[in-house]
Amino acid sequence: MKRRQFLKGAAVAGAATAVAMPAVAQSQPTIKWRLTSGFPKSLDTIYGASETIARYVKEMTDGRFEIQAFGAGEIVGGLQSVDAVSAGTVEMANTAIYYNWGKDPAFGLATAVPFLMSKRAQDAWMLDGGGEKLLNDFLGKHNIVAFEGGNTGTQMGGWWRKEIRSVEDLKGVKMRIGGSGGAIISKLGVVAQQIAGGDIYPALERGTIDAAEWVGAYDDEKLGFNKVARFFYYPGWWEGGAVLHTCVNSAKWNELPKSYQAILRGASAFANTEMTAKYDSRNPAALKRLIASGTQLRPFPQDVMEAAFKAAQETYTEISGRNAEFKKLYDAAVAFRNDFYLYNQIADFSFDNFMIRARGRA
């Protein structure tokens, strides 16, 4: 081939490539969505999942799929985020679905119900045990598609103005507690109230409530609860592994290209892992600071734990008798949990139990 013919051919090929590359890139649409978080921006852990999701989606689509994250109260209140997605007010949310427990107890099983699952058990059930499909069968009736987008791990038992020595000490206590935990603890005499995260401190400070639970040491220190309540209890038996979900309006989800759906799921999966890692990393130091500042750490008395467990089982039986959606989700979750702990007690629990006792010797 002559040199002039070669160069001409190369030029034509190069021109074709220059045209083809933008055409491929332009095949993906430019989309802008709004995400409302169920949590205030001041909490870098639990709100931070929204920003993580938005950042990864933008980067993986070269800016073509852009999600703007809003904190609780900027578009709708923290407790209204699921409804906002269902109604199409916003395209998506990252939140605790159990805030809608009062509308239908089945919503509670998306996040956590008392004495059900740990974080690892929740992940296993949702991702490989059929839980996500069952949940989305239910949520589809509310125009929502959801998948995991965060997990706090096992939570603490909250802040109390007075010491709890027995079940009797619970009677008449006004407590901020979210989701199904409020229904259970009410059976023990507590007056349960569901209050958004940003409104808890002033309610506790004014004495409108006598106790409050949120997540754990790191977030609770940021919110300043130790300044207005002295006793910090554990464990948060109502949330053994609280799942946050990325909730998407069903119609908007169906409009997304398959590649964008996969990217959004992938970003949410990373946020799910990252959130737990942040809490596991930051809670120990925060707890040390709280105790050094005068916080009194206390375990719930055994009679409180046993009474709460009994009340929970009674409540689930009652609800299952009148709510088929709840029963379907709950029965599946319990069956999965029982097998999960059958294995967990042999491997993880025995190892963790040894290491907890041995940590001071290493």
C-alpha positions in Angstrom: 0.0 0.0 0.0 1.3 3.4 -0.9 2.0 5.9 1.9 -0.7 8.3 0.7 -3.4 5.6 0.6 -2.4 4.4 4.0 -2.7 7.8 5.6 -6.0 8.5 3.9 -7.4 5.2 5.2 -6.1 5.9 8.7 -7.7 9.3 8.6 -11.1 7.9 7.6 -10.9 5.2 10.4 -10.0 7.9 12.9 -12.9 10.0 11.9 -15.3 7.1 12.2 -14.0 6.4 15.7 -14.3 10.1 16.7 -18.0 10.0 15.6 -18.7 6.6 17.2 -17.4 7.3 20.7 -19.7 10.3 21.5 -22.6 8.4 20.0 -22.0 5.5 22.5 -21.7 7.9 25.4 -24.8 9.8 24.4 -26.9 6.6 24.4 -27.2 6.9 28.2 -29.7 9.7 29.2 -28.9 12.6 31.5 -31.1 12.2 34.6 -31.4 14.4 37.7 -33.2 13.0 40.8 -33.8 14.2 44.3 -33.1 12.0 47.3 -34.6 12.9 50.7 -32.9 11.3 53.8 -34.8 10.4 56.9 -32.0 12.0 58.9 -30.4 15.4 59.6 -27.2 16.4 57.8 -25.5 16.8 61.2 -25.2 13.0 61.5 -22.4 12.2 59.1 -22.9 8.4 59.6 -26.6 7.8 59.1 -27.2 10.8 56.7 -23.9 10.2 55.1 -25.2 7.1 53.2 -27.3 9.4 51.1 -24.2 11.4 50.0 -22.2 8.2 49.4 -24.9 6.9 47.1 -25.2 10.2 45.2 -21.4 10.5 44.8 -20.9 6.9 43.5 -23.8 7.1 41.1 -22.5 10.3 39.6 -19.0 9.1 39.3 -20.0 5.7 37.7 -22.1 7.4 35.1 -19.6 10.3 34.3 -22.2 12.7 35.7 -25.1 11.6 33.5 -27.1 10.3 36.5 -27.0 12.9 39.2 -28.8 12.6 42.5 -29.1 15.6 44.9 -29.3 14.5 48.5 -31.4 16.5 51.0 -31.5 16.2 54.8 -34.6 15.6 56.8 -36.8 18.7 56.9 -35.4 20.2 53.7 -38.1 18.8 51.4 -40.2 16.7 53.8 -39.8 15.7 57.5 -37.7 12.7 58.4 -40.7 10.6 59.2 -42.4 11.4 55.9 -39.7 10.3 53.4 -41.3 6.9 52.6 -44.6 8.7 51.8 -42.9 11.2 49.7 -41.4 8.5 47.5 -44.7 6.6 47.3 -46.5 9.8 46.2 -43.8 10.7 43.7 -42.9 14.0 45.5 -39.3 12.8 45.2 -37.8 10.1 43.2 -36.0 8.3 46.1 -35.2 8.3 49.8 -32.7 6.7 52.1 -34.4 6.0 55.3 -35.8 3.6 58.0 -39.0 2.2 56.5 -40.3 1.3 59.9 -41.3 4.9 60.5 -44.5 3.8 58.7 -45.1 1.1 61.2 -48.3 2.9 62.4 -49.8 2.7 58.9 -49.1 -1.0 58.5 -46.9 -3.1 60.9 -45.5 -4.9 57.9 -43.4 -1.8 57.2 -41.5 -2.5 60.5 -40.0 -5.8 59.2 -38.1 -3.8 56.5 -35.9 -2.1 59.2 -36.1 -4.0 62.5 -38.5 -5.3 65.0 -37.6 -6.3 68.6 -35.7 -9.5 69.2 -35.5 -10.5 65.5 -32.2 -10.2 63.7 -28.6 -8.9 63.9 -27.0 -6.9 61.1 -25.4 -10.0 59.5 -28.7 -12.0 59.7 -30.6 -9.1 58.0 -28.1 -8.9 55.2 -28.2 -12.7 54.6 -32.0 -12.8 54.7 -32.4 -9.8 52.4 -29.7 -10.6 49.9 -29.8 -14.4 49.7 -32.7 -15.7 51.9 -35.6 -14.3 49.9 -36.3 -11.3 52.2 -35.8 -8.6 49.6 -38.3 -10.2 47.2 -40.9 -10.6 50.0 -40.4 -7.0 51.1 -40.7 -5.6 47.5 -43.9 -7.7 46.9 -45.3 -5.7 49.8 -43.8 -2.3 49.0 -44.9 -2.6 45.4 -48.4 -2.0 46.6 -47.2 1.4 47.8 -45.4 2.3 44.6 -41.9 1.6 46.0 -38.9 -0.5 45.1 -36.3 -0.9 47.9 -32.9 -2.4 48.6 -30.5 -2.2 51.4 -28.7 1.2 51.8 -27.3 1.2 55.3 -27.2 -0.6 58.6 -26.4 0.8 62.1 -25.6 -2.6 63.6 -27.0 -3.4 67.1 -28.2 -0.3 68.7 -28.0 1.0 72.3 -30.9 1.1 74.7 -31.1 4.8 74.9 -30.8 7.6 77.5 -32.8 7.7 80.7 -33.1 10.4 83.3 -33.6 7.8 86.1 -32.1 4.4 86.7 -34.1 1.4 85.7 -33.9 -1.4 88.2 -36.9 -3.4 87.3 -40.0 -3.5 85.0 -41.8 -1.4 87.6 -39.5 1.5 87.0 -40.7 1.7 83.4 -44.2 2.6 84.2 -45.2 6.1 83.2 -41.8 6.9 81.5 -42.3 9.1 78.4 -39.9 7.8 75.8 -38.9 8.6 72.3 -38.6 5.3 70.5 -39.1 4.5 66.8 -41.0 1.8 64.9 -42.3 -1.3 66.5 -40.2 -0.9 69.6 -42.7 1.6 70.8 -45.6 -0.8 70.5 -43.7 -3.4 72.5 -42.3 -1.2 75.3 -45.7 0.4 75.7 -46.9 -3.0 77.0 -44.4 -2.6 79.9 -45.9 0.8 80.9 -43.8 3.2 78.9 -45.5 6.0 77.1 -43.9 5.7 73.6 -43.5 8.6 71.2 -42.1 8.7 67.7 -40.0 11.9 67.2 -37.7 12.7 64.3 -33.9 12.7 65.1 -33.4 16.4 65.0 -36.3 17.0 67.5 -35.2 14.6 70.2 -32.7 16.8 72.1 -35.1 19.7 72.8 -37.8 17.3 73.9 -35.5 15.6 76.3 -34.1 18.9 77.5 -37.5 20.4 78.2 -38.7 17.3 79.9 -41.4 16.6 77.3 -39.9 13.1 77.3 -38.0 11.2 80.1 -36.0 8.9 77.9 -34.9 8.6 74.3 -33.2 6.1 72.0 -31.5 6.9 68.8 -28.6 4.7 67.5 -25.5 4.5 69.7 -22.5 6.2 71.2 -21.2 8.2 68.2 -24.5 9.6 67.0 -25.9 10.1 70.5 -22.8 12.1 71.6 -23.2 14.3 68.5 -26.8 14.9 69.4 -25.8 15.8 73.0 -28.1 13.4 74.9 -25.5 12.9 77.6 -26.0 16.5 78.6 -29.6 16.0 79.5 -29.8 12.4 80.6 -27.3 10.5 82.8 -28.0 6.8 82.3 -27.1 5.1 79.0 -28.6 1.6 78.7 -27.9 -1.5 76.5 -28.7 -3.4 74.4 -31.2 -1.8 72.1 -33.3 -5.0 71.9 -35.7 -3.4 69.6 -33.1 -3.0 66.8 -30.6 -5.8 66.6 -29.5 -4.7 63.2 -31.5 -1.7 61.8 -31.6 -1.7 58.0 -31.9 1.5 56.1 -33.2 1.2 52.6 -32.8 3.0 49.4 -36.4 3.5 48.4 -37.3 4.4 44.8 -40.6 5.4 43.3 -41.7 2.3 41.2 -42.5 4.3 38.1 -39.2 6.2 38.2 -37.3 2.9 38.8 -38.9 1.3 35.8 -37.9 4.3 33.6 -34.2 3.9 34.5 -31.9 2.1 32.0 -30.9 -1.3 33.3 -27.3 -0.1 33.6 -28.4 2.8 35.9 -30.5 0.4 38.0 -27.4 -1.7 38.5 -25.3 1.3 39.4 -27.8 2.6 41.9 -28.0 -0.8 43.5 -24.2 -1.1 43.6 -23.8 2.3 45.2 -26.4 1.4 47.8 -24.7 -1.9 48.6 -21.5 0.0 49.3 -23.3 2.5 51.5 -24.7 -0.4 53.4 -21.3 -1.8 54.2 -19.7 1.6 54.8 -22.3 2.7 57.3 -21.7 -0.3 59.5 -18.0 0.1 59.2 -18.2 3.7 60.3 -20.3 2.9 63.4 -18.0 0.0 64.3 -15.0 2.3 64.0 -16.4 5.3 65.8 -18.6 4.0 68.5 -15.8 2.7 70.8 -14.0 6.0 71.1 -17.3 7.9 71.6 -18.3 5.5 74.4 -15.0 6.1 76.1 -15.5 9.9 75.9 -19.1 9.6 77.2 -18.1 7.5 80.2 -15.2 9.9 81.0 -17.6 12.8 81.0 -19.9 11.1 83.6 -22.3 8.9 81.7 -23.5 5.9 83.7 -23.5 2.8 81.5 -26.1 0.2 82.5 -27.4 -3.1 81.2 -31.2 -3.5 81.1 -32.2 -5.8 84.1 -32.9 -9.4 83.2 -36.6 -9.0 84.2 -36.9 -6.1 81.7 -35.4 -8.2 78.9 -37.6 -11.2 79.6 -40.8 -9.1 79.9 -40.0 -7.3 76.7 -39.3 -10.5 74.9 -42.6 -12.0 76.1 -44.5 -8.8 75.1 -42.9 -8.9 71.6 -44.0 -12.5 71.0 -47.5 -11.7 72.1 -47.6 -8.7 69.9 -46.4 -10.6 66.8 -49.1 -13.3 67.4 -51.8 -10.6 67.7 -50.7 -8.8 64.5 -50.2 -12.0 62.5 -53.8 -12.9 63.3 -55.2 -9.9 61.6 -52.5 -8.8 59.0 -51.6 -11.4 56.4 -48.8 -9.2 54.9 -47.1 -9.0 58.3 -47.5 -12.7 59.0 -45.9 -13.6 55.7 -42.9 -11.5 56.2 -42.5 -12.3 59.9 -42.8 -16.0 59.6 -40.2 -16.1 56.8 -37.9 -13.9 58.8 -38.2 -16.0 62.0 -37.5 -19.2 60.1 -34.4 -17.8 58.5 -33.2 -16.3 61.8 -33.5 -19.5 63.6 -31.3 -21.3 61.1 -28.9 -18.4 61.0 -28.3 -18.5 64.8 -28.0 -22.3 64.7 -24.8 -21.9 62.8 -23.8 -18.5 64.2 -23.6 -19.9 67.8 -21.1 -22.5 66.7 -18.8 -20.3 64.7 -19.0 -16.5 65.2 -20.5 -16.4 68.7 -17.9 -18.9 70.2 -15.1 -17.0 68.6 -16.4 -13.5 69.6 -17.1 -14.8 73.1 -13.5 -16.0 73.5 -12.0 -12.9 72.1 -14.1 -10.6 74.3 -12.7 -12.4 77.3 -9.1 -12.6 75.9 -8.7 -9.0 74.5 -7.0 -7.8 77.7 -4.3 -10.4 77.4 -3.0 -9.5 73.9 
